[in-house]
Amino acid sequence: MIEPVQSTVWQKLEPILSAAAVPLLAVLTAMLVGAIIIFIAGGNPLDAYWGLLEGAFGSARAISETTVWATPYIFAGLAVSVAFKGGLFNIGAEGQLALGAVASAWVGYALPDLLGLNLPAWIHLPLAVGAGMLAGAIWGAIPGWLKAKTGAHEVINTIMLNYIALNLTSFLLNGPMQDPNPLNVIARTPLIAEGARMPPIFPGYRLHWGFVLALLVALLIWWVLNKTTLGFEIRTVGANPNAARYAGVNVARTIVISMTLSGILAGLAGAIEVTGLNYRHELGFSIGYGFDAIAIALLGKTNPLGVVIAALLFGAMRNGATRMQFLTQIPTDIISVIQALILLFVAADAIIRWLYRIKVGEEKLVLTRGWGG
């Protein structure tokens, strides 16, 4: 009786281990190549990676800061993953996140003045977060609608919309929405009201309830994609839109929904950074989150659980970089190099399969299609 049970357990674990093999080996290979680069730069790789580990997980405060970094990565990574599942490449998460932060900040500081009263937290906080989600949804729906109705390539459109969103944000933070405090010389909004702020989980630490929300949203997205009709339609359109259309799926509607949902998640990332961490929006606070999210989604194989793990890894690397620099005197830019290597090895997984003699046995991810496809 023992052998059949073991065989059944192995049959259940084998697909999981097979799917995780390439991302794990991609991280390992990137770290090895990074060690060579650190050595050439005059640092000790062992000291560098020990400092990275210590800076990310060496104390309660370090762990708190790692989760703070990981929170927007989880939301943004989920945003890109949902688009990937629908066969779409959302490079616009950066702009969607920025507009989500702007909208959330405006509702956070301006709404009490407009209404002439202080709103309670149970009303003001959801409104602020909801405004960020709505802004992201609109900015994600635009390229989705253009793709569905005209066949316009979502990569081109999301890149262009990034420029619009980031320059619009710069205009607002340097003009109509700039903090009027005469001592302020930074492009940023006023502080949001107390009722729009998400409290920290533990006093004295920056870890906030947005991290818990990120984990819950990851579970929700997993459920939607794997247990609902909408999720089935998104995955079917992503795998083969012609087959989905033949099966009766409204492909155009599903494309718009996929990009809108992706925008909602990206906007939520910006809203949570405003309401849970910074309590205002500052120009440039989110630079890189949307683009790092692409690597996180690929590393997590577009699986929400994988995205959470990948986001924690990237958050740990970002948080531990300062300690690594202190111990070895090498620039923190090395972390960006390692992240780029991870993305390279995950995206070009044929390199990893060739290096480690791994057979091709997993579903091929459709990242994007051509113009009109």
C-alpha positions as CSV (number, residue, x, y, z in Angstrom):
1,M,0.0,0.0,0.0
2,I,3.0,2.3,0.6
3,E,4.3,2.3,-3.0
4,P,0.9,3.4,-4.6
5,V,0.6,6.2,-2.1
6,Q,4.1,7.4,-2.8
7,S,3.5,7.1,-6.5
8,T,0.3,9.2,-6.2
9,V,2.1,11.9,-4.1
10,W,4.9,12.0,-6.7
11,Q,2.4,12.4,-9.5
12,K,0.9,15.4,-7.7
13,L,4.3,17.0,-6.9
14,E,6.0,16.3,-10.2
15,P,4.1,19.1,-12.2
16,I,4.7,21.6,-9.4
17,L,8.5,20.8,-9.2
18,S,8.8,20.8,-13.0
19,A,7.2,24.2,-13.3
20,A,9.3,25.6,-10.5
21,A,12.6,24.1,-11.8
22,V,13.3,26.7,-14.5
23,P,12.6,29.8,-12.3
24,L,14.6,28.5,-9.4
25,L,17.5,27.6,-11.6
26,A,17.2,31.0,-13.3
27,V,17.6,32.7,-9.9
28,L,20.5,30.4,-9.0
29,T,22.3,31.0,-12.3
30,A,21.8,34.8,-12.1
31,M,23.2,34.8,-8.5
32,L,26.3,32.8,-9.8
33,V,26.9,35.2,-12.6
34,G,26.3,38.1,-10.2
35,A,29.0,36.6,-7.9
36,I,31.4,36.7,-10.8
37,I,30.6,40.3,-11.5
38,I,31.0,41.2,-7.8
39,F,34.4,39.5,-7.7
40,I,35.5,41.4,-10.8
41,A,34.3,44.7,-9.2
42,G,36.6,43.9,-6.3
43,G,34.1,42.6,-3.8
44,N,33.8,39.3,-1.9
45,P,30.7,37.5,-3.2
46,L,30.2,35.6,0.1
47,D,30.2,38.8,2.1
48,A,28.0,40.5,-0.5
49,Y,25.3,37.8,-0.4
50,W,25.5,37.5,3.3
51,G,25.0,41.2,3.6
52,L,22.1,40.9,1.2
53,L,20.5,38.2,3.3
54,E,21.2,40.0,6.6
55,G,19.8,43.2,5.3
56,A,16.6,41.5,4.0
57,F,15.8,39.1,6.9
58,G,18.4,39.7,9.7
59,S,16.0,41.4,12.1
60,A,12.3,42.1,12.6
61,R,12.8,45.6,11.1
62,A,14.5,44.1,8.1
63,I,11.7,41.7,7.5
64,S,9.2,44.5,7.9
65,E,11.0,46.6,5.3
66,T,11.2,43.6,2.9
67,T,7.5,43.2,3.0
68,V,7.0,46.9,2.5
69,W,9.1,46.6,-0.7
70,A,7.3,43.5,-1.8
71,T,3.7,44.9,-1.4
72,P,3.6,47.0,-4.6
73,Y,5.6,44.3,-6.4
74,I,2.8,41.7,-5.6
75,F,0.0,44.0,-6.9
76,A,2.0,45.0,-10.0
77,G,3.2,41.5,-10.7
78,L,-0.4,40.2,-10.5
79,A,-1.4,43.0,-12.9
80,V,1.1,41.9,-15.5
81,S,0.3,38.2,-14.9
82,V,-3.5,38.6,-15.5
83,A,-2.6,40.3,-18.8
84,F,-0.2,37.5,-19.7
85,K,-2.9,34.9,-19.0
86,G,-5.1,36.7,-21.6
87,G,-2.3,36.6,-24.1
88,L,-1.6,40.3,-23.6
89,F,1.6,42.2,-22.7
90,N,0.8,45.0,-20.3
91,I,3.9,47.2,-20.2
92,G,1.7,50.0,-19.0
93,A,1.7,49.0,-15.3
94,E,4.1,51.8,-14.5
95,G,1.7,54.5,-15.8
96,Q,-1.4,52.8,-14.3
97,L,0.3,52.6,-10.9
98,A,1.3,56.3,-11.1
99,L,-2.2,57.4,-12.0
100,G,-3.7,55.2,-9.3
101,A,-1.4,56.8,-6.7
102,V,-2.4,60.3,-7.9
103,A,-6.1,59.6,-7.8
104,S,-5.9,58.0,-4.4
105,A,-3.8,61.0,-3.0
106,W,-6.3,63.5,-4.4
107,V,-9.3,61.8,-2.8
108,G,-7.2,61.4,0.4
109,Y,-6.4,65.1,0.9
110,A,-9.0,67.0,-1.2
111,L,-12.3,65.2,-0.5
112,P,-12.7,66.5,3.1
113,D,-12.3,70.1,1.9
114,L,-14.7,69.6,-0.9
115,L,-17.4,68.1,1.4
116,G,-16.5,70.4,4.3
117,L,-16.2,67.6,6.9
118,N,-13.8,64.9,8.1
119,L,-14.9,61.5,6.8
120,P,-14.6,58.5,9.0
121,A,-11.9,55.9,8.1
122,W,-14.4,53.3,7.1
123,I,-15.7,55.6,4.4
124,H,-12.6,57.7,3.4
125,L,-10.1,54.8,3.1
126,P,-12.2,52.7,0.8
127,L,-12.9,55.8,-1.3
128,A,-9.2,56.6,-1.6
129,V,-8.3,53.0,-2.5
130,G,-11.2,52.7,-4.9
131,A,-10.2,55.9,-6.7
132,G,-6.8,54.5,-7.4
133,M,-8.3,51.2,-8.7
134,L,-10.7,53.2,-10.9
135,A,-7.9,55.3,-12.4
136,G,-5.8,52.2,-13.1
137,A,-8.9,50.4,-14.6
138,I,-9.5,53.3,-17.0
139,W,-5.9,53.5,-18.1
140,G,-5.8,49.7,-18.6
141,A,-9.1,49.6,-20.4
142,I,-8.0,52.0,-23.1
143,P,-5.3,49.8,-24.7
144,G,-7.6,46.8,-24.2
145,W,-10.4,48.5,-26.1
146,L,-8.0,49.6,-28.9
147,K,-6.7,46.0,-29.1
148,A,-10.2,44.5,-29.2
149,K,-11.8,46.9,-31.7
150,T,-8.9,47.9,-34.0
151,G,-6.2,45.2,-33.4
152,A,-3.8,47.9,-32.3
153,H,-0.8,46.3,-30.5
154,E,-1.1,46.6,-26.7
155,V,2.6,46.9,-26.3
156,I,2.8,50.0,-28.4
157,N,-0.3,51.6,-26.8
158,T,0.8,50.8,-23.2
159,I,4.2,52.3,-23.8
160,M,2.7,55.5,-25.2
161,L,0.2,55.7,-22.4
162,N,3.0,55.4,-19.9
163,Y,4.5,58.6,-21.3
164,I,1.2,60.3,-21.1
165,A,0.5,59.1,-17.5
166,L,4.0,59.9,-16.2
167,N,4.1,63.4,-17.7
168,L,0.6,64.1,-16.6
169,T,1.6,63.1,-13.1
170,S,4.6,65.3,-13.2
171,F,2.4,68.3,-14.3
172,L,-0.1,67.7,-11.5
173,L,2.5,67.3,-8.8
174,N,4.4,70.4,-9.9
175,G,1.2,72.4,-10.4
176,P,-2.4,71.9,-9.3
177,M,-1.8,69.2,-6.8
178,Q,1.5,70.4,-5.3
179,D,1.8,70.7,-1.6
180,P,1.2,74.5,-1.0
181,N,3.4,74.5,2.1
182,P,6.0,77.3,1.5
183,L,8.7,75.1,2.9
184,N,8.0,72.4,0.4
185,V,10.3,72.4,-2.7
186,I,9.5,68.8,-3.8
187,A,6.9,67.8,-6.4
188,R,4.4,66.1,-4.1
189,T,0.9,66.3,-2.9
190,P,-0.2,67.4,0.5
191,L,-0.5,64.7,3.2
192,I,-3.8,62.8,3.0
193,A,-6.3,63.0,5.8
194,E,-6.0,60.7,8.8
195,G,-9.2,58.9,7.8
196,A,-7.6,57.9,4.5
197,R,-4.6,56.3,6.1
198,M,-4.1,52.5,6.5
199,P,-2.6,51.9,10.0
200,P,0.6,49.8,10.5
201,I,0.2,46.3,11.7
202,F,2.8,46.7,14.5
203,P,3.7,50.0,16.2
204,G,7.1,51.2,15.3
205,Y,7.3,49.3,12.0
206,R,6.3,50.3,8.5
207,L,4.7,47.0,7.7
208,H,1.1,47.9,7.0
209,W,-2.2,46.1,6.2
210,G,-1.6,46.6,2.5
211,F,0.7,43.5,2.6
212,V,-2.1,41.4,4.0
213,L,-4.4,42.8,1.4
214,A,-1.9,41.9,-1.3
215,L,-1.8,38.3,-0.1
216,L,-5.7,38.1,-0.1
217,V,-5.8,39.7,-3.6
218,A,-3.4,37.1,-4.8
219,L,-5.6,34.3,-3.5
220,L,-8.6,36.0,-5.1
221,I,-6.9,36.3,-8.5
222,W,-5.9,32.6,-8.3
223,W,-9.6,31.7,-7.6
224,V,-10.9,33.9,-10.4
225,L,-8.4,32.5,-12.9
226,N,-8.8,28.9,-12.0
227,K,-12.3,28.5,-10.6
228,T,-14.6,30.9,-12.5
229,T,-16.0,31.1,-16.0
230,L,-14.3,34.5,-16.5
231,G,-11.0,33.0,-15.6
232,F,-11.5,30.1,-18.0
233,E,-12.4,32.6,-20.7
234,I,-9.3,34.7,-20.0
235,R,-7.0,31.6,-20.1
236,T,-8.7,30.3,-23.3
237,V,-8.4,33.5,-25.2
238,G,-4.7,33.7,-24.0
239,A,-4.0,30.2,-25.2
240,N,-5.8,30.4,-28.6
241,P,-8.3,33.2,-29.4
242,N,-9.5,31.5,-32.6
243,A,-10.4,28.4,-30.6
244,A,-12.0,30.5,-27.9
245,R,-14.1,32.3,-30.5
246,Y,-15.2,29.0,-32.1
247,A,-16.2,27.8,-28.6
248,G,-18.5,30.9,-28.2
249,V,-16.3,33.1,-26.1
250,N,-16.6,36.8,-26.7
251,V,-12.9,37.4,-27.4
252,A,-13.1,41.2,-27.7
253,R,-15.0,41.5,-24.4
254,T,-12.5,39.2,-22.7
255,I,-9.5,41.2,-24.0
256,V,-11.0,44.4,-22.6
257,I,-11.8,42.8,-19.2
258,S,-8.3,41.3,-19.0
259,M,-6.6,44.7,-19.5
260,T,-9.1,46.4,-17.2
261,L,-8.5,43.9,-14.4
262,S,-4.8,44.3,-15.0
263,G,-5.1,48.1,-14.7
264,I,-7.2,47.7,-11.5
265,L,-4.4,45.7,-9.9
266,A,-1.7,48.2,-11.0
267,G,-3.8,51.1,-9.8
268,L,-4.3,49.3,-6.5
269,A,-0.5,49.1,-6.1
270,G,-0.2,52.9,-6.3
271,A,-3.2,53.5,-4.0
272,I,-1.8,51.2,-1.3
273,E,1.6,53.0,-1.4
274,V,-0.2,56.3,-0.8
275,T,-2.7,55.1,1.8
276,G,-0.5,52.6,3.6
277,L,3.0,53.9,3.4
278,N,3.8,57.4,2.2
279,Y,0.5,59.2,3.0
280,R,1.0,61.3,-0.1
281,H,2.2,60.9,-3.7
282,E,5.7,62.1,-4.6
283,L,7.1,62.3,-8.1
284,G,9.3,59.3,-8.9
285,F,8.4,57.2,-5.9
286,S,7.2,54.4,-8.1
287,I,9.8,54.5,-10.9
288,G,10.6,50.9,-11.8
289,Y,7.8,49.1,-10.1
290,G,5.8,48.5,-13.3
291,F,8.8,47.3,-15.2
292,D,10.1,45.1,-12.4
293,A,6.6,43.6,-12.3
294,I,7.2,42.1,-15.8
295,A,10.2,40.1,-14.4
296,I,8.2,39.2,-11.3
297,A,5.3,37.9,-13.4
298,L,7.7,35.8,-15.6
299,L,9.6,34.5,-12.6
300,G,6.4,33.5,-11.0
301,K,5.2,31.8,-14.2
302,T,2.1,34.0,-14.1
303,N,0.8,31.9,-11.1
304,P,-0.4,34.2,-8.3
305,L,1.4,32.1,-5.7
306,G,4.6,32.3,-7.8
307,V,4.1,36.0,-8.2
308,V,4.0,36.4,-4.4
309,I,7.2,34.4,-3.9
310,A,8.9,36.3,-6.7
311,A,7.8,39.7,-5.3
312,L,9.2,38.7,-1.9
313,L,12.5,37.8,-3.6
314,F,12.7,41.1,-5.4
315,G,11.7,43.0,-2.2
316,A,14.4,41.2,-0.3
317,M,17.0,42.1,-2.9
318,R,16.0,45.7,-2.9
319,N,15.9,46.0,0.9
320,G,19.1,44.1,1.4
321,A,21.1,46.0,-1.2
322,T,22.1,48.8,1.2
323,R,23.5,46.4,3.8
324,M,25.4,44.6,1.0
325,Q,26.9,47.8,-0.1
326,F,27.9,48.7,3.4
327,L,29.8,45.4,3.9
328,T,31.5,45.2,0.5
329,Q,31.5,48.8,-0.8
330,I,30.2,47.6,-4.1
331,P,27.4,49.7,-5.8
332,T,23.8,48.7,-5.2
333,D,23.3,48.7,-9.0
334,I,24.6,45.2,-8.8
335,I,21.2,44.2,-7.6
336,S,19.6,45.6,-10.8
337,V,22.1,43.6,-12.8
338,I,21.1,40.4,-11.0
339,Q,17.4,41.2,-11.5
340,A,18.1,41.8,-15.2
341,L,19.9,38.4,-15.4
342,I,17.0,36.7,-13.7
343,L,14.6,38.2,-16.3
344,L,17.0,37.1,-19.1
345,F,17.2,33.5,-17.9
346,V,13.5,33.2,-17.2
347,A,12.5,34.8,-20.5
348,A,15.1,32.8,-22.5
349,D,14.4,29.6,-20.6
350,A,16.1,27.6,-23.5
351,I,19.4,28.7,-22.0
352,I,18.5,27.2,-18.6
353,R,17.1,24.1,-20.1
354,W,20.3,23.6,-22.1
355,L,22.6,24.3,-19.2
356,Y,20.8,21.9,-16.8
357,R,19.5,19.4,-19.4
358,I,15.9,20.0,-18.5
359,K,13.3,18.5,-20.9
360,V,10.5,20.7,-22.2
361,G,7.4,19.6,-20.4
362,E,5.4,22.6,-19.4
363,E,2.8,24.8,-21.1
364,K,4.3,27.5,-23.3
365,L,3.4,31.0,-22.1
366,V,1.9,33.3,-24.8
367,L,3.3,36.7,-24.0
368,T,1.8,38.7,-26.8
369,R,0.6,38.5,-30.4
370,G,1.2,40.5,-33.5
371,W,-0.7,43.6,-34.7
372,G,-4.3,42.6,-35.2
373,G,-3.8,39.2,-33.6
